[in-house]
């Protein structure tokens, strides 16, 4: 098949760009002819909360990526749609994660499919965003009318799609492992690279820091005096996408100064292996969620997790097998952290992780995006 993936891709950074690059490689390995069409402008600068939208990592090898889309220029949407209509790919896979992108992606898909040949699969990371904005539902509904089928990666997203479209096929496929980051680094290599003291054990909060991800809950839990007895330190690795001051104030108020390792920049792909290599436990104290790319990195590196039972997280991390599932409550989080470090549960959960990770295949995802357009 001739396939075009519409969405974030290199030189843009972030989990969805990595996802699209990896899916492209998988589809190509199956014999399909695949191109990625990404943005010339993704977010206007005033709407982007981070320091940069672009990656400093080298371009992925063997991937044909072209920059075509402008998220805020309707004339561009028509031009790109017409170009795809004329090109007649067999399948367009639209990576959808934010209603803000619906006018752009939905218009392009509508025009492209008028050639009576091209089919459209919506690959849905989020149908409704965690942080709601005016117009979200209107834009999501507009996008929903532009596709022939959907792929969802959690029951929560599958249900959200149903709010906008109950007629078109919906295919369920678990979020595959993020195996883009190379081989696991040893604890010794990781601690040396990060400049950390080997006398401590470490837990990791990883990824962009937004209010819904519950770092405040983790800080309250980490203030539990029982954890001081276990020589545990917290690594927070990720760029702030919401205000940082409140977290630094909490650190001071809770008596945690000197106990947290702040790496408050976007972590380059080449350094991800060291953040996970240093950690005994990955903590995701989210207040809301769908699926989780961080969990799939943890599976790749075989690191136990503590997650909250929101959205699709409990589907990904079986409680007592690959880690813990708790309520988004600081006391419950603290109790499980103490249980993990005092009970030395790392080896027990690692064996469970090795069995669970077999479920998360890129081949299954590649087949799913094709299946969704064919039903």
Secondary structure, 3 states (H helix, E strand, C coil): CEEEEECCCCCECCHHHHHHHHHHHHHHHCCCEEEEEEEEECCCHHHCCCCCCECCCCCCCCCCEEEEEECCCHHHHHHHHHHHHHHCCCEEEEEECCHHHHHHHHHHHHHHHHHCCCEEEEEECCCCCCCCCCCHHHHHHHHHCCCCEEEECCHHHHHHHHCCCCCCEEEECCCCCCCCCCCCCCHHHHHHHHCCCCCCEEEEEECCECHHHCHHHHHHHHCCHHHHHHCEEEEEECCECCCCHHHHHHHHHCCCCCCEEEECCCCCHHHHHHHHHHCCEEEECCCCCCCCHHHHHHHHHCCCEEEECCCCHHHHCCECCCEEEECCCHHHHHHHHHHHHHCCCHHHHHHHHHHHHHHCCHHHHHHHHHHHHHC
